[in-house]
Amino acid sequence: MKRPPRARGEKSPPVPQGPPASDRTPPEAIRPFLSHTRIAYFTMELAVRPEMRTYCGGLGLLAGDTARSSADLRIPMVFLTMLSRKGYFRQGIDPDGGQVELPDLWDPAASCERLPPVVTVEIEGRSVGIQSWLTVITGVDGFQNPVLLLDTDLDQNSKDDRTLSDSLYGGNAAYRLKQEIVLGMGGVRILRALGFRLQTYHLNEGHASLLTLELLNDFPASPRRVPARELDDRLSEVRARCVFTTHSPVEAAHDRFDYELVRRILRPTVDLATLQQLGGKEEFNLTRLGLNLSHYVNGVSLRHAETTRKMFPGYTIHGVTNGVHVPTWVHPALARLFDAHIPRWRPEPEMLVRALQLGEDEVWECHEIAKRELLDRVREKTGVALDPKALTLVFARRMVSWKRPLLLFEDPGRLTDLASRHPFQVVFAGKAHPRDRAGKRMIQRLHERIRELDGTVPGVFLPNYDMEWAQALVAGADVWFQNPLPPMEASGTSGMKSALNGGLNFSTLDGWWEEGCLEGVNGWSIPHTEGEESDRADAAAIYERLDSVLLPCFYQEPKRWRSMMKQAIGYVGPYFSSHRMLRQYAVGAYLRSAPPDDLGRKAA
Ligand SMILES: *Cc1c(COP(=O)(O)O)cnc(C)c1O
C-alpha cells in the first residue's frame, strides 16, 4: 500500500518501541510466520484450548473457531488477544443458589512460549511494558497459525499496570480502557516489533478498535498539526486496512467512555475534534470508531446486520452469519460414524449434506453414548441422577435478562400438567457477568424453580459452563432449547454445535436460527408475541408445542425423530460452519479492496 508523502518540514515521530524491525532478529519461533502473514485478527478473548482460560463465552469461542478454521483452510493469519492470567471467573454456587466468582488461574508456561520483545504504550502518561506469549494452532493437514497473548505482568511496570492482563472483562471503565489500549495499540506494536508486515486488521468487536488510532500514528507526520486534507488521506489509508465485526444489538455491550477519562488515560495524539468526529460527539464509542475506520463492516447474522443498520444509520453493514468449527464440536462417537460414511467432512464440512444418507439407528446409537456420558458427568458433578430415557432439554447460555432463562417456569401448573402426560427433564448452565445483578438473581431463581418442581420435572443447574461442558452438553442434549427476546440474539452459535450432533433446536426465530430453521425438519421455532404480554404468550407457545409436537414425536414417533436428527446434521452442518464464515470474510473483506467512496476522496 502506498503511504502518503511526508509533509515537508515535518519530523518523523519518535519510534515508539526501540529500533525498527529490520535491525532486530525475530525470535526463532515466530520466523516461519513472517514472510506470508498479511492478516491480523484482534480479539479481547479467544478460546484456544479448554485449559487456557482466555475466554468468557460466545465471542471467544467464535474467535477460537475462526483460528481453527484459518489453519484448516491454510489462510495465513496472526491472532492477537490478552493473556488473561486469571481468566474470566470460575463459577461456584452457594447453598442458596447464588453465583460465587472465583479466580480462574491457568499457567501460560505450560502451553505457550514467552517471546523476548517488550514494547511500551503510554497509559495515563506512564510507559507500560507489554510482552507476548506464543501458542500455535495447527490445522487438519499440519498448517500452522500463531496466536499471541499480551502480558503486562513485567517487573518494569507498576503494581497496577501489572494487573492489566489479569482479568477478562474485570474492573471498572478505566481498567477496561487500559486493557483496550494494551490490546489495540500494544498489539500493533508487538506485531511490528516481531517483524510482521501486515495489510489487513480484523477488529473482532469494538474492544479492538483502538488499533485504528495506532495505525493512524503509523504515518510519518504527527497527526496533530496537519492540514485537514492530509488527515483525510490518512484516515482513508487506515480504513483501507481495517475490517470490523460488531457482535451485539444490546446498547450496553458497546464500549463507551467519557472524554474526560479518554483524555486522562489515553492522551490521544489526534485532537479532540477529530476524535469526536471518529468516536462520537458526547461519548467515545468504540463501535463508532470501528465503523468510521473500517472499509468493511458486518453484523453476525442477516437479522443482526439489519438491526445494526437501524442502530447506526448511514453505514454500509454487511451480514456474515457466524459458524462453528465442525471437528471441534462433533462428539467422538459421531465423528467415527462420519469418518466411515462421509469422506472429507473435516476439511470440507459442506460434505455433511451426506449425513442425510446415514442410518437413523446408527445416529441414534451415537447420540445415546453422548447422552449417557453427559448424564454421568452431571451426576458426578451435582449428585443429580437424570433418566437417560427421558427427553432432555438443555438451556446453556450466559445468564442475562434478554435470554429469558426463567421463561420455561412462567406457569408451573401448566408445566406439572405437561409432565404428568410425558416425562421430560431440563439441564441449565451459564454464568452471569459479575456486575449483572439481574443475571445473578436469575441463577438464584432458577435454583428455586428447579427445587420447587423436584419430583415433577427433574432438573439441574450445572455450575461453571465452559468449553468442555459445552462439548458435553451440545452432544448429549435431545433438544437445544433457547428463547431469546428478538432481536437481541445477534447470532448465537451453541445451537449450531448441537445440530451437528443431531440435537434438535427449539428456539425463537432470532439470530442464526431465523436462517437455519426448517420447521419440523431440523427443529422447531417458538412463536414470538411482541409487547407487554410477550413473556406469558411465548411461554404458552412453548408449553403448547412441547405438548402437541415435541413430546409426542419423541416418545411415539422415534423414527421421525431420528430422521430429524440426520436432517439437523445435514441441513445445519454444511452452511453454519466457521469454514464457510471465514471464506466469506476472506473473499468479501480481506481480499476485496476498500470501496471507491473511501479511497476516492483522495483521488478527487
Ligand atoms: C458456543 C459457546 C457459547 C456461545 O453460545 P450462544 O449460543 O451464543 O449462547 C458460549 N459459551 C460456551 C462455553 C460455548 O461453547
The ligand as a Gaussian input file, in Angstrom:
#p B3LYP/6-31G(d) Opt

LIG

0 1
 C      -20.673000     -21.801000      21.933000
 C      -20.496000     -21.285000      23.305000
 C      -21.106000     -20.087000      23.698000
 C      -21.969000     -19.267000      22.770000
 O      -23.237000     -19.813000      22.653000
 P      -24.552000     -18.958000      22.418000
 O      -25.370000     -19.756000      21.511000
 O      -24.144000     -17.656000      21.815000
 O      -25.166000     -18.795000      23.745000
 C      -20.909000     -19.649000      24.991000
 N      -20.168000     -20.343000      25.869000
 C      -19.587000     -21.506000      25.534000
 C      -18.782000     -22.218000      26.563000
 C      -19.723000     -22.018000      24.244000
 O      -19.122000     -23.157000      23.911000

